[in-house]
């Protein structure tokens, strides 16, 4: 069968899906490409939703993956405002909420993830927001513009960025976090303390080491009661306690699922015609083992690799995980993956807000983060990718170029 007669379907019109569709055309695929999205919006990027877009500093068209005419010019069929509700893997058929059935030769699942909900008393009250899409970002922005007092539950990346954006707009903010410092699970106590102090310096009240017992109010949230007995008055709340991969279609179709859609090194699922990319994909990484990455760079790069492998290229996905965050005047980039470590080494002083942190285990570099230090992340990625044994003193010494350190251990 020529590719002109084939249909490739992509479920999920986010960054991974849109870049996969682009890659199919770039690779010369001439068949039908259908890109299906639940939202009525053209594909857009999500990082600005908690940062500059949330603050009203950029227009909606600036966050689009492509301009709206791109899909028409490249004959990519956008099917928007339609959820995929059924998948028959053996018949290679997808069912949409409107009743349409799409037969496919290859399918990419880029269904992303959904915010985890807080299951406590009062969780159904008005004024409790979750951030995942552009509509929810718009709703939070509108509430921020009215001012008042916000409670942010969760001090991971989303919660921390929303708290920072709210303070930049002049809103009073209390953050409630069960860990001892923000981002402790990802960065550990030492680097998490830097973010704690950063938020405190900008006037955020930090209630750490506690959780939410209940939301209280008459119709709308007015107070948050913490698990250690405190009560925090508020005008609204934002919950950011992580996300869960959207695996419903895959699970119902009998695909292998384990904290995401299980895929191999080329992003192929347990069914040979079905691939997955982005937040929903749990990939067997060649050096890091099974992992699922919920960040922009992963969606940006996995989508095109999955697309090329749908065409039979057999291209491995072996990139080092990467993410970034901007909070107040501070920007950072993180490369690698440190699940467990025995030492954190700093190049520069953390309290200076210009430093690089390295996570090591048994003398090997697992991850590095540049904090308000620029033009070094490519070298950090190279060093992390090679995973060499490395002397902490060399990492600490600003006189030792990171690029040289990586090349010397090639």
Secondary structure, 3 states (H helix, E strand, C coil): CCHHHCEEEEECCCHHHHHHHHHHHHCCCCCEEEEECCCCCCCECCHHHHCCCCCCCCCHHHHECCCCHHHHHCCEEEECCCCEEEEECCCCEEEECCCCEEECCEEEECCCEEECCCCCECCCCECEEECCCHHHHHHHHHHHHCCCEEEEECCCHHHHHHHHHHHHCCCEEEEEECCCCCCHHHHHHHHHHHHHHHHHHCCCEEEECCCEEEEECCCECCEEEECCCCEEECCEEEECCCEEECCHHHHHCCCCECCCEEECCCCECCCCCEEECHHHEEEEECCCEEECCCCHHHHHHHHHHHHHHHCCCCCCCCCCCEEEEEECCEEEEEEECCCCCCEEEEECCHHHCCEEEEEEECCEEEEEEEECCCCCHHHHHHHHHHCCECCHHHHHCCCCCHHHHHHCCC
